Amino acid sequence: SEKRVATPAAAAGERPTGDRLRQFGRRVFDRQRRLVLEFPLQTRPLPTYSSPLKLHLRVASMHDAEALLAYWRSSEYTTIDQNHMDLGLFERRLASGDLCLAAWHDGRIVGMDWLFAKSCNCPHLGLRLDWAPGTCYGAELFEHDELPGRGIGMALLAFSLAEAKRRGFGRQVTLVAAQNRKMLGAAIQLYGFSPIGEIRTTKLLGRRFSSWPCRLRRRSRGRRSTPRRSARCRA
């Protein structure tokens, strides 16, 4: 068969059209795969991690309102249930038993992670996730845009496991996109998470349909959703 070599002029003219077609195709139809990872808190040694930054890790509360607002305004923060994060939502989450873990550096919040104690609405999956009793779900792990690659997310992940165990949970689960090999490698090889299932999501004409065989699954309910971009480390 004839091998076609594109000239610079041809490539410049063809690439935008091809990109637009691919973007349009993804809006109409797309498939994604996420792995469900589990860490058994009561039977496995807890990992530790030291960031090169001098971090202070602790559970955030309404007393941190000023620092929380500054962090949300300075980062591309998107909640897992695609709501605008504000102090009202923050307070409602705390009232339902969820935990916000914050990393502090030089007097400001530079990273955040959440542990959900109950069910969690996930429009990007078209599901509401409900886990077995004794399970907490880790999600919305963010690092500040100004400090990438400084180990903030890794330190928060280790802290989240220790805090979950301290509060009596039997296991922590999380979701990681199959293409996020860096996070998968860290979670499985460095921290000791184990894959226990996967969620396969098909998007068709704006609607999402997911299937997720997993032994910790309790139930799920499908619903429509609209995607938003996110910079989170784990879903």
Salt bridges, closest charged atoms under 4 A:
GLU14 OE2 - ARG4 NH2 2.69
ASP19 OD1 - ARG22 NH2 2.41
GLU38 OE2 - ARG171 NE 3.54
GLU38 OE1 - ARG215 NH2 2.51
ASP64 OD1 - ARG58 NH2 2.67
ASP81 OD1 - ARG93 NH2 3.51
ASP106 OD2 - HIS105 NE2 3.30
ASP113 OD2 - ARG234 NH2 2.45
ASP130 OD1 - ARG219 NH2 3.89
GLU140 OE2 - ARG93 NH2 2.84
GLU146 OE1 - ARG108 NH2 3.25
GLU163 OE2 - ARG166 NH2 2.74
GLU163 OE2 - ARG167 NE 2.67
GLU198 OE1 - ARG33 NH1 2.99
GLU198 OE2 - ARG200 NE 2.47
